[in-house]
C-alpha cells in the first residue's frame, strides 16, 4: 500500500508573515508563489499545514 501524499501549493506571499511562519514555509520547501510540492500525509506535515494553512492550498496527490 502506497503512503498517502498531499500536494501543497503556496498561494499567499509570506513576505508580511510572522518570521516563525515564514520559516515554516521555507522548511516545507516552498520558495515561490504558486509553487507546488508533494509531501507525505503524516502528523509532522499536518502540523505545518495547521500553522500556516492560510497561505496554502492543500489537495490529495
SETI-520211 format. One line per field, with one value per residue (C-alpha): x, y negated, z; residue in one letter; residue number from 1. Coordinates in steps of 0.2 Angstrom, whole numbers. Layout:
// residues N
u: [X	...]
v: [Y	...]
w: [Z	...]
code: [A	...]
pos: [NUM	...]
***
This chain:
// residues 61
u: [0	7	8	-4	3	-3	0	3	4	9	-5	-1	16	25	33	22	20	27	45	41	28	40	52	39	35	54	56	42	52	41	51	40	22	11	25	18	27	21	24	18	2	9	7	23	16	-2	6	15	-1	-11	2	2	-14	-20	-6	-8	-19	-19	-25	-23	-10]
v: [0	-17	-31	-45	-61	-79	-92	-108	-125	-142	-154	-169	-178	-175	-192	-200	-185	-182	-176	-159	-156	-161	-149	-135	-139	-138	-122	-114	-118	-132	-146	-155	-159	-146	-133	-115	-102	-84	-79	-63	-64	-62	-71	-82	-89	-91	-101	-113	-115	-119	-133	-141	-135	-152	-153	-136	-126	-108	-94	-75	-69]
w: [0	-5	8	6	-1	-1	-14	-6	-16	-9	-14	-2	-1	16	15	28	38	56	55	63	50	36	42	42	24	20	29	19	3	-3	-11	-23	-26	-34	-32	-28	-18	-13	5	14	24	42	58	55	38	46	60	47	37	53	57	40	32	27	15	7	-4	0	-11	-11	-23]
code: [X	X	X	X	X	X	X	X	X	X	X	X	X	X	X	X	X	X	X	X	X	X	X	X	X	X	X	X	X	X	X	X	X	X	X	X	X	X	X	X	X	X	X	X	X	X	X	X	X	X	X	X	X	X	X	X	X	X	X	X	X]
pos: [1	2	3	4	5	6	7	8	9	10	11	12	13	14	15	16	17	18	19	20	21	22	23	24	25	26	27	28	29	30	31	32	33	34	35	36	37	38	39	40	41	42	43	44	45	46	47	48	49	50	51	52	53	54	55	56	57	58	59	60	61]
***
